[in-house]
Amino acid sequence: MTLYKHSGAAPVPGLVMVLAGALAVGLGLGFAYGYLMPFIPFVYINLLITIVYAAGLGATVAYVGKAGKIRNTLLTGVIGLVAGAWGLYVAWAADMLSREYVDSFTLSPGVLLTYLGEFYDKGAWSIGSGKTNVTGIFLAIVWIIEAGIIVVSAALVAAGIFSDLPFCERCNLWTRMTKGLQRLSLTGAEGLVQRLGNGEIASLAEVERAGATDKAFLRIDLASCESCADSNYVTIAAVHTVVKDGKEEEKEEKIIRNMEIGGQDVELVRHAGKPMERPGPAAPPA
């Protein structure tokens, strides 16, 4: 079994593009985030906004990196980390302006350090109905948690979004992922992974297809290059339906991730599985 792995390539134009995108989105989203947060006095809403903000930074890096054809997950994550750190810096500069500590927007490190020192000593917000501002070590812990959420989440999102999408090096194009080509029954699928690992692609045709109402099944996904027949990769995920808060939702686990197949096997994968065997009518009594 041959599994796809990014080549690690990072074209210079793509790097320039993704770095420029990281700086631009960090400036724009960072300013909006930092300026508006002081006006939202609800902890849980603040936390949600922080997570969405961090995800937005990371997602922008991922999509610009994809456009720049960067096939290096680690590098994309590092750029996401840089975007998070830059966005956090801009957010603090916008925070100063929002609280009228400065008359105009500035990114001066000296001014920002002085502001942080005064904020640390005097505070600017309290918890709940308390009238005493949060200061000192506890305030610093809050800052560290916020910084961690933004920087780490931006890096993880940037690295994760397209980490599984194969790239066709021959055509210099990303493949197109089609999810849910077929759903196979878990019954009778024992040993399927091992057989596929041994190169027995035809074993996909030997497993019954799942029923429309089955709560657990194997989902077959296929990534293929649209310009050639040489880049084709199969992913098989075990999907289980669970009930959470009274609602059904699907949980999936990838059991085979981007297994390379030949162009001659694509149609077999597209039509994987055999129809479910239905019991025939009962024989009439003698």
N, C-alpha and C positions, 0 to 999 in steps of 0.2 A: 504494500500500500504506500503510495507516494502522496504526501500531503503538501499543499501549497504553503510557501513561506515567502514573505516579502523579500525582494532582492536587496533592500537597504539603500537603493538609489535615491538621490536627492538632487535633481537638476538645479543648477544655479538660478535660472529664471524663476523656478518654483519656490526656492528658498527666499528670494527677494520678494516675491508675491506674498508668501505667507507671513513673513516678518512685517511687511508693510500693513497687511491686513490685521495682524495682531496689535500693532501700534495704533492703528486707526480705530479698531473696535474697543480697545482698552481706553482710548481717549474719550470716545463717544459714550459708551455704556458706563465707563467709570465716572464720568462727570454726572450723568443722570442719576446713577446709583448714589453717589456721595452727596449730591445736592438735595435729593428728595428724602433720604432716610431720616434726617433729623425731624421731619414733619410727620413721621409715622410712629406713634408711641406704643405700638403693640408688638410684644416680643415675638410671638409666633408668626405674625405677618412679616416682621423684619427677617426672621430666619428663612422663611419661604422665599422672600425676595433675594436674599443673599445666595441661596442655592440656585435659583433661576438665573441670577446674574452670572454666577460662576459657570453654569452650564452653557449660557449664551457665549461667553468668552471662548470656552473650549470647543463648542460646536463650530464657531466661526473659523477657528484655526483649522479644524478638521476639514471643513468644506473648501476652504481656500487651499489647504494642502492637497486635497484631492484634485482640485482644478490645476494645481501646479505639478501634479503627477509625482508627488513625493511618496515613495514606497519604503518609508523608514519609520516604524511605529515609535521607537525610542526618541528619535529626533522630533517627531510631531508632538510627543508628550512634553519634551523639554521646551519647545516653543509655546505650548499651552501653559506651562509653568511660568514662562517669561510674560506671557499675556496676562496671567493672573496677577503677578507681582506688579506689573506696570498698571493694570487696572486698579489695583488696590492703592497704589501711590496717587493716581489721578483722583480716586474717590476721596482720599484724605484732603487733597487740595480743594476739591469741590465742597467738602464739608466745612472747611475754613470759610469759604465764601458764603455758604448757606447760613452759617452762624454769625456772619458779619464780623468775623475776626479780621478780614482784609476787605479792602474796597473793590478789588478787582481780582480776577482769577490769576493765580500764580503757581508755578511749579518749583519755586525756589526751595532747595533743600534746607537752607538756613531758616527760612520763615516757617517751614513745616515742622522742623525739629523744635523750634521755640513754641509753636502752637501745641505740639504733643506734650511738651513738658508742662505747660500751664494746664492743659486738659487733665493730665495725670494728677496734678496737685489739687485742682479745684473741681474737676468733673464738669459735666454739662447736662447730665440726665440722672434721674432717680428710678428706682424700681417700685412698681405699684403706686400706692398712694403716699409713699415716703417723701419727705421734703428734703432729705439730705442727699446730695449728689453722690454717685458712686465714684470713688477715687482709688488711687494707690494700686496695690497688688491685684485686688479683685478686678479692677478696671483693666489692668494689663492682661489678665487671664482672658477676659472677654475679647480684647483686641486680638490676642493670639488665636483664639478659637475662630474668630471671624476670618483672620488672615489664612488660617489653615484651610477653612472651608473653601475660600475663594481660590487660593493658589493650587491646592491639591486637586480640588474638583475640576478646575479648568484643565489641568494636566491630564487627569484620567479620562475626561470626556474627549479631549483632543486626540488622545492615543487610542481610544476605544472604538470610536464610531466606524472607522473604515479599516480597522485592523484585520477583519475577516474577509474583506472584499478582494478577490484575486485581481492581478494586473497581467495583461497580455504583453510580455516584453517584445514579442515579435512585431505586434501592431502598434505598440506604444499607446495602448488604450486600456481603460478599466473595463473589466467584464461587466455584464449585466446579470444581476441576481434575480432569479424567479423563485419565489417561495411557494411551497405547497403544491408542487406539480402533482404529487400523489400522496395519499394517506394510507399507510399500511397497518394492518392489524398487529397488535403485539402478540396475539396468539399465533404460535408457529414461527415466530421470528427469532427463536433462540438459535444462537450460533451464526446469525446473519452477519454480524460484524466480523467474526473470524473468517467466514467464507469470503466476504468482500476483501478482507486483508490479504487473503490468498489469491486475489485476482479473479474470483468467481463472480463477475458482475452479473451473470445470468441468474444468480440466486435471487436477485430482486424480483424476478418474474415468478418466483415460486411461493411468495408470501401473499396471503389473501389481503385484499384491500379492506380498509376499515369501513365500518358503517357510518352513515351520516350522523348518527346520534352517539357514536362511541365517545366516551369521555377520556380515553387514553389511546394513543396511536403513535405511529412513527411518521413524521413529516419529511418528505423528500424535497430538498431545494437544489437548484442547479444554477451555477454561475458559468456563463459562456461568453466568449468574445463574439461580437457582432460582425467582425470583419474577417475572421478566419475560423477554421474548424479545429485548430490545434489547442486551444485553451478552454478546457471544460472541467468543472470541478463540482463534485456532489457533496452535499452536506445532509446528514440525517440527524434529526432531532427527535427525542422522545418527549411527547407533549402529554401533559396530564391536566385535567380540569379540576380545579379546587374551588371551594366556596369560601369567600372571605367577606365578612360584614354583610352576609346575606346575598352576595353577588358572586356569580361564577366568573372565574378568570383562568386563563391558561398559563401554566408554568412549563418551561421547556428546558431541556438539557441536551447539549450537542454531544452525540456519541461518536459521530464521525464528522470531522470539520475539513471541508475543502479537499476531498480525495480526488486526485487527478484521474480522469478517464479519457479514453480515445474518442475521436469524433465518431467512430463507428458505433459507439455505445450510447450515444446521446438519445437516440430514439427509444432504446430499451429503457433508459431511465425515465424518459417522459411518459412511458406507458407501463411503468413498474407496477407489479402486483397482478393478481388474478382476481376475477370476480368472486365474491363470497359464495360459498356453496350453500344453497338453501335446501332444506329438507323437502323431499317430494311429498305428494299427497299420501295420506295413510291408505293402506290397502283395505278394500272393503271386507267386512267380516265374511267368513266362509259360510 
